[in-house]
Amino acid sequence: MVHFSKIGFILSLAGSAIGLGNIWKFPYVAGQNGGGIFVIIFILSVIFVLCSVFLAEMILGRESSKNPVSTFEMLAPRHKNLWKYSGYMFISGLLILAFYSMILGWITYYMFYLLFYIPENGATAQALFDNFGRYELFWQIVCHLAIIAICGFILVRGIKKGIEQINLILMPALFIIFIMLFFYVITLDSFPKAVDFMFDFKWEQVNSGSILEALGQAFFSMSLGVGTIMAYSAAMPRHINFVSSSFYIATLNTILALIAGLVVFSLLFKEGLSPDAGPNLIFVSLPIVFYQMGWVGHIVAFIFFLALLFAGVTSAISMAEPAIAYLIERHHLKRPKATFLVITFCFLVGGITILGQTDYFHSAEYLGGFTVFQWIDLLTSTVFMPLSGVIICLFVGFVISQNELYGMFSGTIPYWFFRVWLILIRYIAPIVIVVIMLQNFLNKFFEINLIQIIFSWL
């Protein structure tokens, strides 16, 4: 089996984790939840919960060196035919990639569009975004196809020449771009306000909503529960210290999210704009900021959206790799054919998702008030990914014997560290994930705040 190099493995897993969730979603969710307390809970969640689950999924892939389905089948001491179905978590990744590529298509369109024209106010920016989403079916399909084709080209080249090679280029480029943007916003008068907003801890901001949002953002920012970590770890160099690697990746993931937040909030505060604009923040609020910069705004806009595109592509290819590995290993397909089948599926589902967003076929009218995009997002983020996370925790924590599990670490950690990690995997992480899953479900369908109810009992 082809293996990553050490630096290629770390950058590829970092590329998987660092995606639109860090650069697009983190700033607006932090903005909607008051900044400081959200950021602190997010960091604590990554350290004490997410790193534990991340390490558990990494162990499974490293030990089996196989695709997710074969991993569960191989490592389960009994009921192998039952456990193997847990490995089909990679289907979630394909569904996510289908709409993820749609959003990357929007980003690609904006990246070039803003080079020539930037809307001058909020109404114009909103009208541009609404018109593109509702009526520009042709350009959405073209951009979606371009993203899928790029991902296919990378994936068909394999682990070394494709995935590792592109991450060795794009991940350093991504950090360079954001460091450049960071040094730019440091010069702005609004930068201290952004720092205060993100890191000023205020007890009055502590509420059930902020805690839940921070936990959820932390979970979904690490590419957990879709088989990606397992598939990449299957190609991990055997000599690498995977424990320290997991912390390197979590650290890179968190640092970039924080830098992205400081960049976005500094730009918004410069023009006196609100940080709680929601998902439309980068498509509606930021273009207004770029407009105020004059001709420089066109360049800054292009660089910012290029960074988003880099982050998105590295995550997109990671979502497809588990399915490709499954088709190659279980069904003995050649990599080109397996890649073609996977990206064709994602293109078709993504095309349906785009069509459902437009006024030509507004799918919400036929699907219980939710569009195709909203249904896929709801099922993957609310049900499939959290459920897969819980399964990983239970499988690693209870199904694999404790002695065998400790042996998988190959002496890389002291026993006391292993015991603490095992408690987190067995009890803390599953409970946290289940609470997130239930809250998201209850909130979406019944507008019930589960965390608030729990707090009232306590």
Secondary structure, DSSP 8 states (H G I E B T S, - for coil): -----HHHHHHHHHHHHSSHIIIIIHHHHHHHTTSHHHHHHHHHHIIIIIHHHHHHHHHHHHHH-S-HHHHHHHH-SS-HHHHGGGGGGHHHHHHHHHHHHHHHHHHHHHHHHHHH---SSHHHHHHHHHHHHHH-HHHHHHHHHHHHHHHHHHHHTHIIIIIIHHHHHHHHHHHHHHHHHHHHHHTSTTHHHHHHHHH---GGG--HHHHHHHHHHHHHTTTTTSSHHHHHHHT--TTS-HHHHHHHHHHHHHHHHHHHHHHHHHHHHHTT--S--GGGIIIIIHHHHHHHTTHHHHHHHHHHHHHHHHHHHHHHHHHHHHHHHHHHHHH---HHHHHHHHHHHHHHHHHHHHHHHSTTS-GGGTTTT--HHHHHHHIIIIIIHHHHHHHHHHIIIIIS-HHHHHHHTTTSS-HHHHHHHHHIIIIIHHHHHHHHHHHHHHHHHH---HHHHHHHH-
